Amino acid sequence: MGKDIQYKKVLAALLKGPVYHENNKLWNMVLTYESPIREYFSTLDLDLHLDEPDGFAFLKSKSSEKDEDSVSLMRKQQLRYDDSLLCVLLREALLEFDRSQSHDQRPIKKKEELHELMRPFYKIQTNEVKQIDKFDTTIKRVEQFGFLSRIKDSDEYEIKRIIKAKVSADKIEQMKEMLKNHAR
């Protein structure tokens, strides 16, 4: 790779994690240099997953294409029950948002709405504060995974569309049932 390569910033960014359309400079580089980016990462046994309509791009290993649990270079770690549950619920919420053809541009949920999504999957707690703290901790972890983005100076979160690449729509009900059984 030559020193004069114009898109090396986007190469580094993709190695760190997803690139979203909100980051105009990097997103435009992905679109402009898509072919050489694919070519470069191909030599590293990596594929560029580019979803233009939903506005995100990330890398995935070519050798893991058959392994749906290993979709990208994002941190590979076993998700806790709480994290898995919220991811499935977020994917379902995104699916409903897309079906509603809402005039809203982005799928946004208030923190309390996220709590209400999770609540039916937990035993009734006598200590409501403890349960809310648990839900908030889960929301923060899922935000760190990149599936939620807190809207500055508010209690609202945007559901990031990259979750579509991680949780397929046809597996939502199957995963929810598995998570319910796990909770019992």
C-alpha positions, 0 to 999 in steps of 0.5 A: 500500500503506497503512502499516497493512498487517499482513503487510508483513514477509512481503512483504519476506521473499518478495522476499528468498527463500522462506518456509518453514513452520519460520518459523512467524510468516511462514508463518502470515502467508502462509497467513492473507493469501494472497489479498491477497499474491497480489493485491499481487504480481500488480501487480508481474507476480509470482505466489506459488507456495505449496506448503502440503503441503511447507511453502514459498512463493516468488515467480515471475515471471508472464512466465517461467512458460513458461520452466522455467529461470526459475522464481523470483526466487531468484538467477539464475545459471548453475549449475556442473556440481558444483552441478547434479549435487548438485541433481539427486541431492538431488531424486532422494534426496527422491523416494526419501524420499517413496516410502519413507514413512519415519517420519522427518519430514524428509529428512536426509543426513549429509555423508558420504552426500552425498559418496557420492552425488556420487562416482560422477560423478567420475573416481577421484582419487588425492588423496582430500582434494582431492576431499572439499574439492571436494564440501564446497565444492559442498555449501556452494554448494547450501546457499546456493541454499537447497536444503540446510539444515545442522542446527546442531552436526552434520554432517547436512543437511536436503534442502529441499523447495523443490528440487521446484519447481526440478527435476521428478521426470520429468527426473531421469534425463535430467539425470543422463545429461546431467551424466554426458556433460558429465563425460566 
